[in-house]
Amino acid sequence: MQIPCLRLVDPGFPPMSAQPPLMLSIAGADPSSGAGLQADLLTGAALGVHVCTALSAWTIQDSRGVVRVTALSAEDLAAQLQVLAADFSFDAIKIGLLGSADNGRVVARFLDAHPDLPVVLDPILRAGGGQVLSDADLARVLVEELFPRATVATPNAPEARWLGGCDDLDRAARQLLASGLPHLLVSGGHGRDPQRLRNRHYRADGTLTYLDQIRRPGEYHGTGCTLASAIAAGLAGGRNPEDAVTAALEFTAMAVAGAYRIGAGQAIPDRCAARRPLMEVRR
């Protein structure tokens, strides 16, 4: 009897012998896989980057919102970082939900030990459903200890205004850049224009670039995590910050365009949207 063979479609990935860029994600876990470490893993996989993860907080959440956040101990976070750094040479770091000010300080010390690595900081203050995820102590550590050590920070407009201590977005951005941060990308998801997303890329040299995109209707779970981790993936792969930001915005827009709904709340961006036609997957 002749046994039929499966025909595999070449998805265009690098051969197994090729070592992909390595990215370290320090963030909380999301059991819905819409945001957090799981979103970073999916984004990295879609972009050909291997993502190692250091857990900073457990969350109980679904597509509708966050029920509870429990920060991991600073000692356990520090131990994870120490073990990973002893075995792997990372090309970039992405920082998301930290859970506590103590965890923020641990990360700051870790960055001091690796000053040459590009760092993307996603300063998460609230969940997409509005739940508060950061207290005043952690916010202070973000501004005073992590912004100065980051390469790119990716707050949305409300986060930038709050952390910058000013309702005027441009002035708040200048305040955050004064910490020593080279690049600040303020995402436009909270804007009021129903047709357009106005993303603002501020630089320490005073220049500002508007990166406008089409706004799609609806709400999406994990777009901020997707954007930040895509920037980090670009930096890990050797892109400069300007190119990494532009490519990540395009990638995130594609993921949102292919978003799917698995629960009763926000839709989940499809981080594999660009790969699906190559893998001949049907919805």
C-alpha positions as CSV (number, residue, x, y, z in Angstrom):
1,M,0.0,0.0,0.0
2,Q,1.3,3.4,-0.9
3,I,1.3,5.8,2.0
4,P,0.5,9.4,1.0
5,C,2.9,12.1,2.0
6,L,1.9,15.4,3.3
7,R,3.1,18.4,1.2
8,L,4.5,21.1,3.5
9,V,4.3,24.7,2.4
10,D,7.6,26.6,2.9
11,P,6.6,29.5,5.1
12,G,9.8,31.4,4.4
13,F,11.2,31.0,7.9
14,P,15.0,30.8,8.6
15,P,16.4,27.2,8.8
16,M,16.5,25.5,12.2
17,S,20.2,25.9,12.4
18,A,20.0,29.7,12.2
19,Q,19.9,31.4,15.6
20,P,17.1,33.9,15.8
21,P,17.5,37.2,17.7
22,L,16.9,36.9,21.4
23,M,14.5,39.2,23.3
24,L,13.8,39.2,27.0
25,S,10.2,40.1,28.0
26,I,9.7,41.2,31.7
27,A,6.0,41.3,32.2
28,G,2.8,39.9,33.7
29,A,1.1,36.7,32.6
30,D,-2.3,36.9,30.9
31,P,-4.3,33.6,30.9
32,S,-6.3,34.8,27.9
33,S,-3.1,35.2,25.8
34,G,-4.4,38.6,24.6
35,A,-1.8,40.7,26.4
36,G,1.3,40.3,28.7
37,L,4.0,37.7,28.3
38,Q,1.8,35.6,26.0
39,A,1.3,38.4,23.6
40,D,5.0,39.1,23.6
41,L,5.7,35.4,22.8
42,L,3.2,35.4,19.9
43,T,4.6,38.7,18.5
44,G,8.2,37.5,18.7
45,A,7.3,34.2,17.0
46,A,5.5,36.0,14.2
47,L,8.6,38.3,13.7
48,G,11.2,35.5,13.9
49,V,12.5,36.4,17.3
50,H,12.9,34.0,20.3
51,V,11.4,35.5,23.4
52,C,12.6,34.5,26.9
53,T,10.2,35.5,29.7
54,A,10.7,36.8,33.2
55,L,7.4,36.7,35.1
56,S,6.7,39.8,37.2
57,A,3.0,39.4,38.1
58,W,0.2,36.9,37.9
59,T,-3.1,38.2,36.6
60,I,-6.7,36.9,36.6
61,Q,-8.3,38.3,33.5
62,D,-10.2,37.5,30.3
63,S,-11.2,39.5,27.2
64,R,-13.5,41.7,29.4
65,G,-10.9,42.9,31.9
66,V,-8.6,42.3,34.8
67,V,-10.1,40.7,37.9
68,R,-6.9,40.7,40.0
69,V,-3.1,41.3,39.8
70,T,-0.7,39.6,42.2
71,A,2.9,40.8,42.0
72,L,5.6,38.2,42.1
73,S,8.2,38.8,44.8
74,A,11.1,41.0,43.9
75,E,13.4,38.2,45.0
76,D,11.8,35.7,42.6
77,L,11.9,38.2,39.7
78,A,15.6,39.0,40.4
79,A,16.4,35.2,40.5
80,Q,14.7,34.7,37.1
81,L,16.7,37.6,35.6
82,Q,20.0,36.3,37.1
83,V,19.5,32.8,35.8
84,L,18.4,33.9,32.3
85,A,21.3,36.4,31.9
86,A,23.8,33.8,32.9
87,D,22.8,31.5,30.1
88,F,21.6,33.8,27.3
89,S,23.0,36.9,25.5
90,F,20.0,39.0,24.7
91,D,19.6,41.5,21.9
92,A,16.8,43.6,23.4
93,I,14.6,43.9,26.4
94,K,10.9,44.7,26.6
95,I,9.4,45.7,29.9
96,G,5.6,45.6,30.5
97,L,3.5,45.2,33.7
98,L,5.7,45.0,36.7
99,G,3.2,44.7,39.6
100,S,5.2,46.6,42.3
101,A,7.7,49.3,42.9
102,D,10.1,46.7,44.3
103,N,10.0,44.8,41.0
104,G,10.6,48.1,39.1
105,R,13.8,48.7,41.2
106,V,15.0,45.1,40.5
107,V,14.6,45.7,36.8
108,A,16.4,49.1,37.0
109,R,19.4,47.3,38.7
110,F,19.3,44.6,36.0
111,L,19.4,47.3,33.3
112,D,22.4,48.9,34.9
113,A,24.2,45.5,34.6
114,H,23.4,45.5,30.9
115,P,23.7,49.1,29.8
116,D,24.3,48.3,26.1
117,L,21.0,46.5,25.4
118,P,18.2,48.4,23.8
119,V,15.2,48.6,26.1
120,V,11.5,49.1,25.2
121,L,9.4,50.3,28.2
122,D,5.6,49.9,28.1
123,P,4.6,51.8,31.3
124,I,1.3,50.1,32.0
125,L,-0.9,52.0,34.4
126,R,-4.4,50.7,33.4
127,A,-5.8,47.7,31.6
128,G,-7.7,48.1,28.4
129,G,-10.9,47.7,30.4
130,G,-9.9,50.5,32.7
131,Q,-8.7,48.6,35.8
132,V,-5.8,50.3,37.6
133,L,-2.6,48.2,37.4
134,S,0.0,50.6,38.9
135,D,0.1,52.5,42.2
136,A,1.9,55.8,42.8
137,D,5.0,54.2,44.1
138,L,5.5,52.1,40.9
139,A,4.7,55.1,38.8
140,R,7.4,57.0,40.5
141,V,9.9,54.2,39.9
142,L,8.9,54.2,36.2
143,V,9.6,57.9,35.8
144,E,12.7,58.2,38.0
145,E,14.4,54.9,37.4
146,L,13.2,53.1,34.2
147,F,12.5,56.0,31.8
148,P,16.1,57.2,32.0
149,R,17.3,53.6,31.2
150,A,15.0,52.9,28.3
151,T,15.6,53.3,24.6
152,V,12.0,53.7,23.6
153,A,9.0,54.2,25.8
154,T,5.4,53.5,24.5
155,P,2.8,55.1,26.8
156,N,-0.6,55.9,25.4
157,A,-1.7,59.5,25.7
158,P,-3.4,59.2,29.2
159,E,-0.4,57.4,30.6
160,A,2.0,60.0,29.1
161,R,0.0,62.9,30.6
162,W,-0.1,61.3,34.0
163,L,3.5,60.2,34.1
164,G,4.6,63.6,32.7
165,G,2.5,65.5,35.3
166,C,0.8,67.7,32.7
167,D,-2.5,67.7,30.7
168,D,-0.7,69.2,27.7
169,L,0.6,66.2,25.8
170,D,3.6,67.9,24.2
171,R,4.7,69.4,27.5
172,A,4.3,66.0,29.3
173,A,6.4,64.4,26.5
174,R,9.2,66.9,27.0
175,Q,9.1,66.2,30.7
176,L,9.5,62.5,30.2
177,L,12.3,63.0,27.6
178,A,14.2,65.2,30.1
179,S,14.8,62.0,32.1
180,G,17.3,61.0,29.4
181,L,14.9,58.9,27.3
182,P,15.9,59.1,23.6
183,H,12.6,58.1,22.0
184,L,9.0,58.4,23.2
185,L,6.2,56.9,21.2
186,V,2.8,58.1,22.3
187,S,0.2,55.7,20.8
188,G,-2.9,57.2,19.4
189,G,-5.5,54.7,20.5
190,H,-7.2,57.0,23.0
191,G,-7.6,59.9,20.5
192,R,-11.1,61.2,19.6
193,D,-10.8,61.1,15.8
194,P,-13.1,58.3,14.7
195,Q,-11.2,57.8,11.4
196,R,-7.5,58.2,12.4
197,L,-5.0,57.1,14.9
198,R,-2.4,59.9,15.5
199,N,0.7,58.3,16.9
200,R,3.4,60.8,18.1
201,H,7.1,59.9,18.0
202,Y,9.0,62.4,20.2
203,R,12.8,62.4,20.2
204,A,15.3,63.9,22.7
205,D,16.6,66.3,20.1
206,G,13.2,68.0,20.1
207,T,11.8,66.6,16.8
208,L,8.3,65.2,16.6
209,T,7.0,62.9,13.9
210,Y,3.3,62.2,13.4
211,L,2.7,58.6,12.3
212,D,-1.0,58.5,11.4
213,Q,-2.9,55.3,10.8
214,I,-6.5,54.3,10.0
215,R,-8.6,53.7,13.1
216,R,-10.5,50.4,13.0
217,P,-13.8,50.2,14.8
218,G,-14.1,48.2,18.0
219,E,-11.8,47.6,21.0
220,Y,-8.8,45.2,21.1
221,H,-7.1,43.4,24.0
222,G,-3.3,43.7,23.9
223,T,-2.5,46.2,21.2
224,G,-0.1,48.1,23.5
225,C,1.8,44.9,24.4
226,T,1.9,44.0,20.7
227,L,3.3,47.3,19.7
228,A,6.0,47.4,22.4
229,S,7.1,43.9,21.8
230,A,7.2,44.4,18.0
231,I,9.5,47.4,18.6
232,A,11.7,45.4,20.8
233,A,11.8,42.6,18.2
234,G,12.9,45.1,15.6
235,L,15.7,46.4,17.8
236,A,16.7,42.8,18.6
237,G,17.0,42.2,14.8
238,G,19.2,45.2,14.3
239,R,16.8,48.0,13.3
240,N,17.4,51.5,14.5
241,P,14.7,53.0,16.8
242,E,13.0,55.0,14.0
243,D,12.7,52.0,11.7
244,A,11.7,49.7,14.6
245,V,8.9,52.1,15.6
246,T,7.5,52.4,12.0
247,A,7.7,48.7,11.3
248,A,6.0,47.9,14.7
249,L,3.1,50.3,14.0
250,E,2.6,48.6,10.6
251,F,2.8,45.1,12.2
252,T,0.3,46.1,15.0
253,A,-2.1,47.6,12.4
254,M,-2.0,44.3,10.5
255,A,-2.6,42.3,13.7
256,V,-5.6,44.5,14.5
257,A,-7.0,44.2,11.0
258,G,-7.0,40.4,11.4
259,A,-8.3,40.4,15.0
260,Y,-10.7,37.7,16.1
261,R,-13.2,37.4,19.0
262,I,-12.9,34.4,21.3
263,G,-14.9,35.8,24.3
264,A,-17.5,38.3,25.2
265,G,-15.1,41.3,25.5
266,Q,-12.4,42.8,23.4
267,A,-11.2,41.2,20.2
268,I,-7.7,39.7,20.1
269,P,-5.1,41.0,17.6
270,D,-3.9,38.3,15.3
271,R,-0.1,38.5,15.6
272,C,0.3,35.7,13.0
273,A,-1.9,37.5,10.4
274,A,1.1,38.1,8.1
275,R,2.1,34.4,8.2
276,R,-1.3,32.9,7.7
277,P,-1.4,33.0,3.9
278,L,2.0,31.3,3.8
279,M,0.8,28.5,6.0
280,E,-2.4,28.0,4.0
281,V,-4.6,28.3,7.1
282,R,-8.3,28.8,6.6
283,R,-10.7,30.6,9.0
